[in-house]
Every structure is written in structure tokens, then in C-alpha cells.
Amino acid sequence: MGASPLTILLLALAIAAANLPFLSGRLFGIVRFGRDKGFLLRLAELVALYFSVGGLAAVLERDAYGAVYPQGWEFYAVTACLFLVLAYPGFAYRYLLRRA
């Protein structure tokens, strides 16, 4: 049983979106920000990107299977933690390695 190309694309997009707030000085990678983004703004951007990737996943699931399977709070807690784990390389680069 292999992973579908849409699943691989969604995982690659999630990795890129999780690291974007820490690797880019721009807001969502598009809007130029006048000063350095603080940690709280990067965290808010990370939360917004989590919901946008989740929304895209729901759209892809609806298109592929015809309906979105209802999930409980456990699913969202696990995916939020996974998104934070995926964001760790960008966080480590921004706050741990860059200043060394």
C-alpha cells in the first residue's frame, strides 16, 4: 500500500508551511514587514498556516472521497502537535543556530 501523490503533496506543503514563519522575514512569505517579526507574530502566522493547510486537506478529502470524515478533538490535537514538530527545523535555525 503506497501513499497517493496528493498525500505526498500535502505533507510537503505542510512541511513548507510549518517552516515558513521562521525562515522568512515577510508575513506569510508575501507581505513585506517593516521590522523584524517577533515571536508572537511568528506563532500567530504558524497557527494561521496550520488552519489553511487543514482547510486544504479537507478540500482535497472532499474532492477525492466525496465527503469529509468527521473528526474528534483528538485528531486536531495530534495534527497540531505534528505541525509543531514539523516547524522545529525552522525554529532551530531562527533561534538556536543563527545567533551562534
N, C-alpha and C positions, 0 to 999 in steps of 0.2 A: 504494500500500500504506500503510494508516494504522495507527496504534497502537490497540490494543484498550483499552477502558475499564479493564480490570484492570491493564494495563501502566502507564497514566497514574496510577491509584490507587496502585500500588506505588511508582512514582517519587516521588509526592507524600508518601507515608508515609516513604520513605527520607530525603527532604529534611527533613521534620519531626523524624524520629528522630535524624538526624545533628546537628541544631542544638539539640535538647532539653537535653543536658547543660550546654551553655554558656549557655543563655537562662533556665534555671530553677534556682532555689536548692534545689528539692526533689529527692530521689532518685527517678529515673525519672519525674519530674513528678508524683508521687503522695505519697510519704512525706516528711513534713516532717523536715528535717535541722536539728539544734540549732545547729550552727555553719556557717560558710561552707565549702562543699565545696572541697577542694584540687584541684590539677591532676591528681594521680594518681587520685583518686576519679572525677573527670570523665572521665578516659581509660578507666578500668575500666567506667564506665557506657556510654561510647561503644562499647567492644568488645562489651558485652552486648547493646546495641541493634543492633549490626551482625549478630550471630548471630540475634537474634529476627526482624529483617527478612528475613534469608536463609532462616530456617525458614518464615516466612510465604510467601515466594516459592516455596519447594519445595512447600508445601501447595497453593498456587494452581496451580502447574505440574502437579502430580499430578491435581488435580481437572479441569483444563482439557484435558490431553492424555492422561491415563490412566497416565502413568509419568513419573518424574523422570529426565532425561537425565544420565548420569554425567559429572562434570567433573574435570579435572585441577587441579593446584596453580596453574597459570597463571590459571585463571578466578577462583580465590579471591584471588590476589594482586591482580588487576586490580580486582575488586569492592571489596576492602578499600581500595585507593588511591582509588577513586571515592568511597567513603563518606567518606574523609578530606577529599577535595576538597569534597564537599557540606557538610561540617562547618565549612569555613573561614569563612563569614559569621558564625556564632555565636561562633567563636573570636576573630575580629577584633573583634567587638562587645565581648566579655567582657574581652579582654586588651589590645587596642590602642586602641579608641575610647572605652571607658567611663571610663578614667582620665584622658583628655585634657581 
